[in-house]
């Protein structure tokens, strides 16, 4: 009410799995729009696609047994691109 649509910001909330090598269990997840999963390059491409759609904030839940390593890779190789 009373706000211009251009004043609204879009946020993306989803699951993120980052790994140096693609995990077979996540190959099907790559087809879903709610999961960003794959190599750092693939994650960059997926986030770039969302940025081009107008998303400006990303709230990601990192999954997997080695999620701290995934967060480190994400910070160094994905976030640095943006």
N, C-alpha and C positions, 0 to 999 in steps of 0.2 A: 504494500500500500504506500503509494507516494514515492517509491524508489524506481529509478530507471533500471531496466534490465542490465545495462552495461555496468552498473554499480555492484552487481552481484558477483561473487567469486564462486568458483567451482572447486570442490574438494574431492579427492579420490581416496577411498578407504578400501584396502584390499590386502591380500596375502602376497608376500614376496619371498622367493627362494632364489638365492644367487649362488652359483657354483662355477668353478673353473671348467668342469666337464658336465655336460648334461646328464642328469639322472634319469634313467629309463622310467621310473615311477612318475616323474613329472611331465613326461612328454604329452600326455593327454591334457594336463593342466594348461599347457601352452595354448590350447585352443579356446580356453575360457577367458572371457574379458575381465573376470574378477581376480585373476591370479597373474602376477608378473613372476615368471620363473625362467631360469636359464642362465646362460653365460652373461657376464657383464655387458657385452655388446648387445645381446638380445634384450636385456633389461633396459639399456639406454634407448634402443629402438622403440620398445613398448611405451616407456615414459614419454619419449618425444611425440609419439602418436597421440597420447593423452593431452600433452601440452598443446599440441596443434588443435585439439578439440576444445581448448579453453580452460583446462584444469590448471590451477595455480598452486594448490596445496595437496600434499600427499601424506596420508597417514597409513603407514605400512606395518603389518605384523609379520615379523620374520619367523619362519617355521623351520623345523628340522632339528635333528640332534646337534648339528654343528652350526646353529644359528648365529653364534657370536662371530665365527669366521665369516659367515655370509654377510653380517653387518659390516665387518672390517672391509671386505671386498667391495661391498656396495659403497661405502664411504670413499674409498680410494679410487675406484674405477668407474662408478656410475655417477655419484653426486658431483664429482669433479668436472664432469662434462657440462653440467648445467650451472 
